[in-house]
Amino acid sequence: MIQHKIRPSPVILALAKWVRGEAVREESLCRMQQFGFIHPDVNGTLQLTLPGKQALEENGLA
């Protein structure tokens, strides 16, 4: 039986790039915030959330 690996969504792929310190598009940052994967801290610096970390782990990107 051939198993096809499901490719992570573009938002998850952008999140993985962002975590690695790579530049991502502003639109991607907005989508990541909408999904609750990142949020700004009290200083306005974007931080990875627990759901964001879990999404990366579930997709083998952590």
C-alpha positions as CSV (number, residue, x, y, z in Angstrom):
1,M,0.0,0.0,0.0
2,I,1.4,3.4,-1.0
3,Q,1.0,6.1,1.6
4,H,0.9,9.7,0.4
5,K,2.3,12.2,2.9
6,I,0.0,15.2,3.2
7,R,1.9,18.4,2.6
8,P,1.6,21.0,5.4
9,S,-0.4,24.1,4.5
10,P,1.3,27.2,3.3
11,V,0.6,28.9,6.7
12,I,2.4,26.0,8.5
13,L,5.3,26.2,6.1
14,A,5.6,29.9,6.6
15,L,5.5,29.4,10.4
16,A,8.4,27.0,10.1
17,K,10.4,29.5,8.1
18,W,9.6,32.3,10.6
19,V,10.7,30.1,13.6
20,R,14.0,29.5,11.7
21,G,14.5,33.3,11.5
22,E,13.7,33.5,7.8
23,A,11.7,36.4,6.4
24,V,8.1,35.8,5.6
25,R,5.4,37.9,3.9
26,E,3.3,40.3,6.0
27,E,0.2,38.4,4.8
28,S,1.7,35.2,6.2
29,L,2.3,36.8,9.6
30,C,-1.3,38.0,9.7
31,R,-2.6,34.5,8.9
32,M,-0.4,33.0,11.5
33,Q,-1.9,35.4,14.1
34,Q,-5.4,34.6,12.9
35,F,-4.8,30.9,13.5
36,G,-3.3,31.7,16.9
37,F,0.2,30.3,16.0
38,I,1.9,33.6,17.0
39,H,1.0,36.6,19.0
40,P,2.7,39.9,20.1
41,D,4.1,40.1,23.6
42,V,3.8,43.3,25.8
43,N,6.7,44.8,23.8
44,G,5.1,44.0,20.4
45,T,7.5,41.3,19.6
46,L,5.9,38.3,17.9
47,Q,6.1,35.1,19.9
48,L,5.3,31.5,19.1
49,T,2.3,30.2,20.9
50,L,1.6,26.6,22.2
51,P,-0.8,25.9,19.3
52,G,1.9,27.1,16.9
53,K,4.4,24.8,18.5
54,Q,2.0,21.9,18.3
55,A,1.2,22.6,14.7
56,L,4.9,22.4,13.8
57,E,5.3,19.2,15.8
58,E,2.2,17.6,14.2
59,N,3.6,18.4,10.7
60,G,7.1,17.2,11.5
61,L,8.6,20.7,11.3
62,A,9.5,21.3,14.9
